Amino acid sequence: MMKKLVFLLSLLALACNQTVKETEVVEEEPVTETIDVEAEVKAINELRAAFQQAIKEKRYGDLGQYATADMKGVSPGSEDWLEYKRQREARLGKFSYDSIIMTPEETVVVSDTVAYDYGTSKVYYTNDKGESVELQDTFIVILKKDKEDNQWKIHREVASAIVE
């Protein structure tokens, strides 16, 4: 009887030991990709400069290359911005900035495919009386890196006429 009990206890111990080994969790170090933040910020600065240059040179047809296909933006709603919109629509909806000067205050690379840019800008346009008008805003732009060409693109933009 004692031999049977020892044998059963040995089997039970082996079974418990086996179960522990089967359910043991092995924690692996997560795979993290390093992001060259300095290089990504440089690329974002180059995007912003190219965008501003295209507007200054009135190459409005080129602006699409700086935005995702589903880009959405919200412009300021102050009276001076609404007047600009009314005049733009009266010109058959043509884009009519003469220039834009964007001054980033913060550029943050969130991941290898998402970043945001925050700052202020001055927009200049010529009104229907031939006068140069300056509009100011505060902006936040969400950028996505395009998988096909590996370039940063404007994905969302929200601007406010309140500049602080």
Order of alpha helices (4+ residues) and beta strands (2+ residues): alpha-alpha-beta-alpha-beta-beta-beta-beta
